[in-house]
Amino acid sequence: MGLLEICYGVLLALLPVYLAQYLQIGIKYVGFIIAIFSFAELICKTPGGWLADKIGRKPVLLTGIGLITLSFFLLTIIKKTVFLLPVVALSGAGMSVTWPMIVAIISETIEEEHRASSMGTLGMVCLLGKGIGPALGSLAILLTGIYQGAFYLNALLACLSFALIYFLVEDTLSWQARKKKKDSPFIALLRLLAENKTLLVLNGLLLAQALGFGILVPTITLYATKVLGVKAQVLGSFLLIPVLFMAALTYITGKLADKIGKTRPIKIGITILSISMLILPFSTNWVYLFSLIIIFGFGYALLMPSWTALVTEEAPDSQRGIVLGSVGTMQGLGFTIGPLLGTYIWESWGWAAAFYLCGCILGLGAILAFWGIRGKV
């Protein structure tokens, strides 16, 4: 998973630069191409999860990695915008199944009492991959002397991931689970969500978290550079430290959740996220911002391992793939709407309003968690 997260970090950080500077594509078309990637990732998550419940986790995961590898090779040779669109969509479709399948495989391999620890380790690996991905991509460009060097690196890492999964990972979906399906998978999913209040609340909680985080994607860097005056040259290092902190802490909080239960970390984590955003506009000091980002990272580290572990525990074996795909869709929806909403609020009512809105949405998630998640360990 770490290798694929490096690919993800390289792609999202360097693809816009490659399109705008090397291919000389206009900014509005760059945004459209990136949106195609996000849209493909969004719409393929739930169908990918359904397919995994039907034919197994490993075949779907290998297919996704294969699509990712192919798309990176194609990015090195295609230069016309009209041909880039299906290639980027191919990459988004491949990326859409990696997280749900890996989480499903881990959850079906690890015992429940150690599941939060395993999800904490997975979260640490994901954050580290996303954190070092852009730096490795830039190094590949520097060493090869061409922008395509970053995509060659991604293709190599994706090939390595494919080989590791193919030779070292066994499929975890039992034949008994595959034979359980009677209803339409999507009707069965809706029935499951209607009958399982905790699972429904966890979906709503992730939507609130993703929407709040989506608002932060454009606004936090704009706030750092435009309001606090942090120079663009040091912005990456400024944000890398909290990412590394979150990665280390996620590993620790996952182990903690296996000992104290998963309910309290979820509730405390989402509450910390909300409060840290609501008080962020109180000062324009960069030390204040940095401190709040660290606190925000602590809340994230408490929330995500326990949330992921609890989702896998609530999902039946025969529907775990489509459940994880559906929560991935909720996450993608939040990250699609959030940036648009955040920049609109910034331009209409100022930078502080964007953070207040983020805090309020995360606060709604906290209320939902305290109301709907009870008696779970």
C-alpha positions, 0 to 999 in steps of 0.5 A: 500500500505504501508504494501505491500511496507514493504513486498517488502522491506523485500523481496529484502533486506533479501531474498539474505541473506536467500538464501546465508547464510541459504540455502547455495546457491551460489552467482551466483544462488542467483543472478539468483533467484532474476532475476527471481523475477524481470523478472516475475514482468516485464512481468506480469505488462502489462497483469495484467493491461489489465486484470484489464480493463476487469474484474475490479481493485479489483479482480486483486489486490486481486489475486496479494496479494493472490499470494504474501501471498502464496509465502511467506508461501512457502518460509518458507518451501521450501529449494531446489533451483529448487522449489524456482524458481517458488515460487519467480516467483509467488511473482514477478507476485503478486507484479507486479499488486499492484502498477498499481491497487492501482494507478488506484483505487486512480485516479478513486476515487480522483478528478483531482484537488487533484490527485497530492496530493493523489499521493504524499501521496501514494509516501510517504507511499511507501518510508516509507514502503521500508525504514522500511521494512528491519529493521522490517524484521531483527527484526522479525528474531531476535525475532523468532530466525529463518530466516523464521521469516521475511517471516512469517511477510510478510505473515501476512502483506500480509494477513492483506492487503488482508483483508483491500482491500476486506472489505474496497475498492470498485471496481472503474472500471465502467461497461460502461468503461468495455464495450468500448473495441473493438480492441485488448487491446495491439493494442489499447494501441499502438494506444493510445500512437501514438495519445497521445504525452504527454502519450508517452513522459511520458512513455519515461521519466519513462524509462529514470528515471528507467534506471538512478535509476537502474544504481544507485542501485549497484553503490551508495552503492559501491561508499559509501563503497569503495570510501568514506569509509562509514562502512557497519554497518552504511550504512543503517542509512546513506541512511535511512535519505534521504529516510525519507526526500524524503517521507516527501517531496513527500507529500508536493510537491504533494499538491504543484503540485495541486496548480501550475500545474504538468508540472513545477514540472516534468521538474524541478524535472528531471533536478535536478536529472540529474545535481546532478548525473553529479556533484557527481564525483567532490568530494569524501567527504561523506558530499558532497555525503550526500548533493547531495543525499538530492538534488537528493531526492528533485528532485525525490519528485518534479517529481514523484507525478506530473508524476503519476497524469498526467499519470492517467489524460491522460489515458482513463478510459477504458484503465487506467489499461493497461496504468499503467501496461505498464508504470510499464513495462517500469520501470521494464525494466529500473531497469533490465538493469540499474544495469547490465549497471552500474556495467559494466561501473564501471568495464570498465571505473571507478566509475565516469563514472557510475554516468556520464552515469546516469546523461546523461540518466536523462538529456535525460529524461529532454530534452524529458520532455521540448520538449514533455510536454506542456500546461498541469496543 
